[in-house]
Amino acid sequence: MSVVAQYPKFTFNYLTYEYGQSLAIQADCFDWLSAIPEYSIHAIVTDPPYGVREYEFDQLDKRSTKQGGIWRIPPAFDGSTRSPLPRFTALSDKERKNLYNFFVEWTKIAIQPICPGGHLLIASNTFLSQLVFQALVDGGLEYRGTVIRLVRTLRGGDRPKNAEVEFDEVCSMPRGCFEPWGIFRKPLLKGMKVSDCLKEFGTGGLRRKPDGNPFEDVIPSERTPQRERKIVEHPSLKPQSFLRQIVYASLPLGKGIVVDPFMGSGSTIAAAEAMGYRAIGIERYQNYFEESKSAIPQLAKIYTESNQLCLEIEGF
């Protein structure tokens, strides 16, 4: 039986693509999350459009034609070329308020289909994490901590714009050496303990690492390897070596459905497939949805040490 046939309550009349145990669906996540049944998904792992504006269709068009818009093009750092980056510092007070409201409303919708005790792990950046994490709490989720992805990037560290020579000893912001991922949980039902939640819904905690040690909130990471970027040119592509650890932790018993409501080209879905999990990815932008059809299978097959450890521990 096909994956689509197994999950009619998730597909509706949307365009879908299936690979392994997973589904990719072209839809607006607000609409899709509003339509699926209560208590029907077990975790969300996602890297959303934090500036909101940078993934609007007009801004993506500007990026592809190198017109810039909110994207910093051509990007450079002390003579080194870097990938296009959205200029979060360009957001006005009104846009920051809109960003907060966006995530409050999104959380109120996203929280409904998550099982009690289900976790949401969400990528962020140091400039906006405080604002967005507060929005998720105000939307109804419990804040449970932050995973620090240790990775040296080329974000920040620039000399003052148009005064680089005059103030060559100054950087306007620190250079980024980590990426925060917020850990949130849907509240347990009244009177329910974590053990009760695990028995009834398979949720409530995070999965220990394959060697039996606890999941940790600091994870050394690499920048996304070129072999993965050659598969898909998504501007915020995260490495499989990191994503697989995050996805693995999201289902405490290794069972259930992981959802990425902002799928992009499908890297989270590929990570779930590599871990043997069921997953559903939602993407409204047609180009990224189409790219996922080839990206998910290729990314899922990439070898990483964390993936191999999981397979060895579980006897595959």
Secondary structure, DSSP 8 states (H G I E B T S, - for coil): --HHHH-HHHHTTSEEEEETTEEEEES-HHHHHHHS-TT-EEEEEE---TTSGGGSHHHHHHHHTT--TTEESS-EETTEE---EE-GGG--HHHHHHHHHHHHHHHHHHTTTEEEEEEEEEE--TTTHHHHHHHHHHTT-EEEEEEEEE---SSS----TT-TTTTTT--SS----EEEEEEEE----TT--HHHHHHHHS-SS----TTS----SEEE-----HHHHTT---TT---HHHHHHHHHHHSTTS-SEEEETT-TTSHHHHHHHHTT-EEEEEE--HHHHHHHHHHHHHHHT---HHHHHHHHHTT-
